[in-house]
Amino acid sequence: MDKAFATQWMVSTINEVGKTMSQHVLIQIEMPADLIRFKLPKGVDKRLQSLLDRQDQGKKLTPAERLETEGLVNLAELLSLLRLRAERVSREL
């Protein structure tokens, strides 16, 4: 049986005038019984690792690749946080 849990993040965005604005985001999620789903798919993870390896080797990424890398890192971090929170909730129940 799946269980629900809520989590909250502080999100920073840049408005049209270039000023940073922060807001809280509350997300309620049904926790799947199979926590393995809270990770990047293999192909996406491989792409992220490839971009990070190139960057670590001192190779310059294009602006599009930098944006892609940043987005994938943010997604990977979000999925990791969800997995950790789901594991904590399942231990507490």
N, C-alpha and C positions, 0 to 999 in steps of 0.2 A: 504494500500500500504506500502510495506517495504521500509526503508530508509537505506542508507549506512553511516557508520561512521568509522573513522580510530582511532586507539589508538596505543600508543607506550610504551614499557616497556624496562627497563634495565635488561638484563639477565646475570647472572654470571654462568660460567661453570668452571670445573676443567679439565685442559688438561692432557695428558698422563704423564707429568712430575710432576703433582701435583700442578701446579701454577693456581691461579684463573685468568680467563680471562673474561672481561665484553664485552658485545655487545648490541647494540640497536636492537630491533625487532619491526617492524611496521606491524600491522595487520589491514586489512580492512575487515569489517564485515557487512553483510546485517542485519539490525536491524529488528527482527521479530515484528509483531504487538502484539504478545502475549509475554510479557516480563517474564512471569512466567517460561518460559523454561530455563532461566539463573539461575538454581539452581541444586544442586545434586539430583538425583533420590532418592526416599524415602529409598530404600534398601541400597544404598551406604551411604547415610547420617546416617542411623541407624548403619552401620558398623563403620563409623568414630566415632560416639558418643560412641559406645561401647569401641573402642580402647582408646579414650581420657579418658573415665571414669575409665578404668583399670589403665591407667597411673596416673591419679589424685589420685587414691586410693593407690598409691605406689607399685602397682604390676609391675614387670619387663616385658617389651615387648621383644619378640624375635627380632633379627636383621631384619628379614623379616617383622615383624609387625611394627617395627619402620620406615622402608622404606615405607611401605604401608600407615602408618599414615601421614608421611611427604608428600607423593604424594597426598593423599586425601585432606590434609589441603591446599596445593598449588592449587589444582584444585578448591576447594571451594572458595578460595580467588580470583582466576581468574574469576570465574563465578560471584562472587559478584561485582567485578570491572566492568565487562561487563554489568551487569544489571544496576549498578549505572550510567555508561556512557551512556547507551541507554536511561535511564530515563531522564538524563540531555539533551541529544540531542533532544528527543521528546518534551521537554518543550520549547527548543529554536526554534523549527520549527513552 
